[in-house]
């Protein structure tokens, strides 16, 4: 189940990042080096996955705390720490790796072509 979810996330991120090819070309035409664009994308991916994990934790706690109170009398749900830690570490790493790899392959061409700016960003 987790492997299927990871594959779906990688496919979705890959398609979304590949669609940003024009943005990468414009950043490079504005003077950004490819390494700077990749660093920006890696930080963006880590930030987005941190926000997503935080929101998912809030939604899960909104459901699990009342359930735990009704079943055990304690507001702390008995959750396994190992799988949660693995998820919290793997999600940002997978997101950053996928985003930077797809961006690196989509930036292999030069930002400017002999046809001019219109050919480069179209």
C-alpha positions in Angstrom: 0.0 0.0 0.0 2.8 2.5 0.9 4.7 1.6 -2.3 1.7 2.3 -4.4 1.2 5.6 -2.7 4.8 6.5 -3.2 4.6 5.6 -6.9 1.5 7.8 -7.3 3.2 10.7 -5.6 6.3 10.4 -7.7 4.2 10.3 -10.9 2.1 13.3 -9.9 5.2 15.3 -8.8 7.0 14.4 -12.0 4.2 15.6 -14.2 3.7 18.8 -12.2 7.4 19.6 -12.2 7.7 18.9 -16.0 4.9 21.4 -16.6 7.0 24.1 -15.1 9.6 24.0 -17.9 8.8 27.5 -19.0 9.3 28.9 -15.5 12.7 27.2 -15.3 13.7 28.7 -18.7 12.6 32.2 -17.5 14.6 31.9 -14.3 17.7 30.9 -16.3 17.2 33.8 -18.7 16.9 36.1 -15.7 20.3 35.0 -14.6 19.8 32.0 -12.3 22.2 29.2 -12.6 20.8 25.7 -13.0 22.1 24.7 -9.6 20.3 27.7 -8.0 17.0 26.7 -9.6 17.5 23.1 -8.4 18.2 24.3 -4.8 15.2 26.5 -4.9 13.0 23.6 -6.0 14.5 21.3 -3.3 13.7 23.8 -0.6 10.2 24.4 -2.0 9.6 20.7 -2.1 10.7 20.2 1.6 8.5 23.2 2.7 5.5 21.9 0.8 5.9 18.4 2.2 6.3 19.8 5.8 3.1 21.8 5.5 1.3 18.8 4.1 2.5 16.5 6.9 1.5 19.2 9.5 -2.0 19.5 8.0 -2.3 15.7 7.8 -1.3 15.4 11.5 -3.9 18.0 12.5 -6.6 16.2 10.6 -5.6 12.8 12.0 -5.4 14.1 15.6 -8.9 15.7 15.2 -10.2 12.2 14.6 -7.9 10.1 16.8 -8.1 12.2 20.0 -11.9 11.8 20.5 -11.7 8.2 19.5 -8.9 7.6 22.0 -10.8 9.4 24.7 -13.8 7.3 24.1 -12.0 4.0 24.0 -9.1 4.4 26.5 -10.0 7.5 28.5 -6.6 9.1 27.5 -6.4 11.9 24.9 -3.1 10.5 23.6 -3.7 7.9 20.9 -1.5 4.8 21.0 0.4 5.3 17.7 3.6 3.4 16.7 6.5 5.8 16.6 8.6 3.9 14.0 6.3 4.1 11.0 5.4 7.7 11.8 9.0 8.7 12.0 9.7 6.9 8.7 6.9 8.7 7.0 8.0 12.1 8.4 11.5 11.5 7.1 10.7 9.8 3.8 8.1 12.2 2.6 10.3 15.3 2.3 13.2 13.2 0.9 11.0 11.6 -1.8 9.4 15.0 -2.7 12.8 16.8 -3.0 14.4 14.0 -4.9 11.6 13.6 -7.4 11.3 17.4 -8.0 15.0 18.0 -8.5 15.5 15.0 -10.7 12.7 15.9 -13.0 13.7 19.5 -13.0 17.3 18.6 -13.8 16.2 16.6 -16.8 13.8 19.3 -18.1 16.6 21.9 -17.8 19.1 20.0 -20.0 18.4 22.2 -23.0 19.7 25.8 -23.0 17.4 28.5 -21.8 17.9 30.7 -24.9 17.8 29.4 -28.4 18.9 31.0 -31.7 15.2 31.6 -32.4 15.0 34.2 -29.6 13.1 34.4 -26.3 9.8 33.3 -27.8 11.2 30.0 -29.0 12.9 29.4 -25.6 9.8 29.8 -23.4 7.1 28.6 -25.7 
